[in-house]
C-alpha cells in the first residue's frame, strides 16, 4: 500500500476527499456518494462536460489507497500544473469562472443533476481557460427544490464582479478576507444607489440582502420551485454577469509601462534580443515571469514553453494579459495578481487549507525584468532580502534586469524620498545574488545603464 497524504483543503465534503500518493493527486469517492457518482457517469453528464473541456477528466483506479471502509472509488484526475485562488484572479478571470459555473450548472440540470455547491474554489485555470475541478459537486436534481448553492454563487462570483464593475476597485483584497464570498449585505452597502434601479441587481443583491437580514426569523412557508424557474434564474444570473466590464482607461501604476515608457523603443528591442539569447536553451519546466506587467516578455517565454506563470501586482495589467492571451489563443500563459511585497499567505483552517504563493510558485526558471528597482527603491525592500526571496522561488535559472540609480525610472522613484537602502549598485547586486546564484552571463542593454543577467542556482 502506498503512503498517502490527504490534502488539507479537502475535508468539508463527506462525499470524498483529495489526497496525494505516488507524487500524484487522487480523489477518493466515499460510499455515501456512490449513487450520485453512478448517475454522473451513466447520465452522459461526465462525458459531455469533459468532451467540452468544462470538467477535469479522470481515470478510475481500482485501488483503495487509504484502506478506508468508506471507500467506493479512487479517481486519478488529469494533473494540473498550478493551483491558484480566486483572490489572485483578475476581473475577467473571475467573470469567465462565473460563466463557466453557470454553463456547467445548465448542462447538469438537463442531465438530471445539479451543483450542490458553487464556490469559486471549484474552478482552476488550465491551458489558458477556467475548468471545473470538483467531480463530487454534482448530485441528483430535485425539480421541486430551489438551488441550494444560489447564495454561494452570488457571494463568490456575482457580488465581487458587481463591486469592481461599479466602483472600479480591485476586489482581490476583499476576496482574500471574505474567503467564503462577499455577503449580500456588504455588497448592498458598497454598490451605488443607481444600481438599485436595475431589476436583476435589485433581485440578486438588494432583495437578497433584505432576506438575509431577516433570516433568523422562523418561517413555515414552503417554497415551490420548478425546472423552468431554475433555468430562468440561471439565465438571469448569466445576463447580469455578461455585460459587466472594468474601466480600462483608469490609470494604474504600471498599466501603460510599455506604451508610455520614457525609455526608447530601441531599448525594448535591444533588451528583447538579449533576453531571447539568454533564454534560448533554458525553456524546460515551469517558467515564472514576476513583475510581468502586460506580459510582453511572458509571451516571448510562451513561444517555447507551455507552462508560463505570469504575475504582477497591477490587476489591470494582469487582466489585459489574460484577455490578450485568450483572444490570441495563447494557452500556455496563466496570469495572476500577486504583489511580491505582500503575496498570498497560507490561510484557512489550521493555516493550511490554502497554501501560500511561495509554496505553490517555485519554478525551474524565473524572470524578473524592470522589477528590482521598484522593490528596493519604491517598496524599501533591502537588496539582500530581494535576492533571498527570488532564490526561494527559483529552482534553477534566474534572468534578471538590474536598473541602477542613474536610470530615469530609478530617479523618479527616489525623487521625493529622503533615504533608501544602500548600497544599490551593480557590485552590491552581484555580491548579494552570488550568495545563491552563479552569474553565467551579463550584458549591458545598449543605450542604457541597465544590465541583464542570467544566473544559475547554486
Secondary structure, DSSP 8 states (H G I E B T S, - for coil): ----EE-TT--S-TTEEEEEETTEEEEEEEGGGHHHHHHHHHSSHHHHHHHTT-B--EEEE---TT--TTEEEEEEE---S----GGG--HHHHHHHHHHHHHHHHHHHTTTEEES---GGGEEEETTEEEE--GGGEEE--TTS--TTHHHHIIIIIHHHHHHHHH----HHHHHH-TT---HHHHHHHS-GGGGGSHHHIIIIIIHHHHHHTTTS---------HHHHHHHHHHHHHHHHT----TTS--SSTTTTTS-SS-HHHHHHHHHHHHHHHTT---S-EEEET-TTSHHHHHHHTT-S-EEEEES-HHHHHHHHHHHHHTT-TTEEEEE--TTS----BSGGGTSB--HHHH--EEEEEE-S-HHIIIIIS---HHHHHHHHHHHEEEEEEEEE--TTSHHHHHHHTT-S---S--SHHHHHHHHTTTEEEEEEEE-TTSS-EEEEEEE-
